[in-house]
Amino acid sequence: MSYPNLWDMNYRYLLRLFIMLIFSFGSFLIGIAQEREPSAISDYERIRNEAREALEKGDIGEYIILAGINDILDCLEPAYCQNSGEVLLYPNDDWTILGSTVGFEWEISVGGMIIDTSGGLITQIGEGLDAEFYFNPELLSEVYLSRTLKFEIFQVTSSGFRSTSMSDETTVLPIPTIFNLMGDEETCSGSPITLDLSGSQTAVRYRLFRDDVYTFTLIDGTGSPISFPNISTSGLYTVRAEIVASGCQARMNGEVDLVVHPLPTPIASSDEPAYCEGDPIQLFAEPDGMAFYEWTFPDGTTTSTDQNPIISNAIRADHHGQFSLFVRDANGCENTTTINITVNENPEVSIVAPGEACEDSDFTIQAVVTGGTGPFSYYWEKDGDDMGLPSSTSTISINGANVINDSGIYTVVVADNNGCGSDEASTTITINPRPQISPIDYTGDVCEGESITLSIDEPTSGDGNYTYYWELDGTPIPNNSRTLTINPISLTDAGTYTVIVEDGNGCFSDVETQVVVVFTNPDAELLGPIELCVGSTGTYTASGGDEYEFFIDGDLVQAKSAIDFIEYTPTVGDIGIREIQVVVHTNDGCTDTTEISVEVYPLPVVAISLEDPAICDGSSTNLIIELTTGTTPWSVTFSDGTDSFTENNIPGNTVSIPVSPVSNTTYSIVSVEDANGCELFPVGLDVELIVNENPTVLIDSDNSPSHQVCLGEDLELEATPSGGSGNYVYR
């Protein structure tokens, strides 16, 4: 027997370890992808991770014990799942078998304690050197799961002596707990079932298989029962569980052999595609042989469990629309279909007509259809006789109604486009005669402010209960009388007046018309001064008409003529308020009056005097002028014979003017004007002021010419006057 050298053993170990790491690392990635929470690391994982790190570093010396190298067993993997099946145990091929060896013995220990293998944990087939030994992981007690198991083989001599041995270590990992799979084994298409697993473990994934083919349905365990919903395909369903950390799997207990029955295919039909209200409806349901039938009518509440029900009287409100057919077969599978039934409503017709109409009026008799489907056909009769109108005639037009020919009973029946017919509608029409009236009697055209009367005679015909409607240019006038009086009339009352009479039947007479003209009154205007002084002349001019009459204080001063003005010069007797009036006439005979109030003022009167009638040369006095008649303030102009002087805006009746002439002077009033503008010119009043010459004196002494005297002596003085008026007085 040849044995592999150390390098060959390393190579095999590394290859086996590398494959194991790929499988384990793949399981690890799946766990990451499923976002599982990390579980407590087992001894197996710890050893596997350390071995992988050693492989990556190239440093495997301390792990030779795992591979059976250098008198270490080759037959064991680093780990097994609990349900991996029997493992063949054998020594390495290069193990030297001693000549005294007659057989082999195996033992398993955990932490130095030998495990009892007599219960089938290790089984032997054959004897001696040809015996085969098998390790059964599923028989390992749960207390040793996930722990390091040391396997050792001994060469045994005939005397029972163990001469030499080889050993290796492995770990048996637990499998998922077995739970029961349950679920219905029959369902109908479209009614999925739910498969229930009686329990689950965390960190374990549960995959659903159908006919041993993975359905790609995966559920993570929760520690509680779990369900696989929405199962709707026939097949044999099983569940396999896998521990995320180790990859150990187990098939759950039980299987569900699901049969999905097809749904029945109901067919709903009727004996006719459409009906009129009142027709019978025959419904048919297929296929035959269903365990149960149920019809639901369009109203959603009425049902029938007959397979082929008959509706004796079609009513649109109840039977028009969608009927629903529900069937259930022997397997309990159900299905529904629908059929749309058209129940055409019968047309309903009514007649729109006036009932009563007036003679000569135009009106229509209209058939109004509700319901049904157009176009419609109309069949008219009058007093029981066919009117012979086309079937498309929905409206009869009566033009110029005749009392005898158009009165009567009108009836109509309508058929619609579906062949459904209406009941008969009828109406009675009476034609009433119209009232007759006379032309309008008119009093004639007038000026504004006067009155007019319009009237007609008592109407004839009609029913005698008359209402009168007057209008002006189309605007109603509130006057229910044969006579219309307008007093006073205005320009807006001119126009076209109409009257129409209505009787108690609502029939109207013809319209009678009268044009009314209202002449415009002149707009009298009078222009002239409103103040005059006695003796002055004012011109008063009128306008607005064709002829004019003038009055002063009610007295005619100018007869009606085309002359449009007068002149007025008041006298002293006219002082006060005077009324000047004009009456303006138009060629249409219309007049207007206006007037002006004129105040006549008297002329101012003054008196002139001197405070001193005579003064000495070089002295002065006051010229006094008094306004005796007139209105203040006033102005006066006076003259001294050489120049003129004016005093304006004299507030009082008297003015005092200082004067100091050097010679005799006559003062005269030139003109006077008072506050009313009345002026007296010339006045003809004057007054003379006498200016007396002043005397002169020459004084001489008796000691002329020196006019000196010694103290104590006398000197005589002599005064010699001249000029003046004599009669001198010496002081």
Order of alpha helices (4+ residues) and beta strands (2+ residues): alpha-alpha-beta-beta-beta-beta-beta-beta-beta-beta-beta-beta-beta-beta-beta-beta-beta-beta-beta-beta-beta-beta-beta-beta-beta-alpha-beta-beta-beta-beta-beta-beta-beta-beta-beta-beta-beta-beta-beta-beta-beta-beta-beta-beta-beta-beta-beta-beta-beta-beta-beta-beta-beta-beta-beta-beta-beta-beta-beta-beta-beta-beta-beta-beta
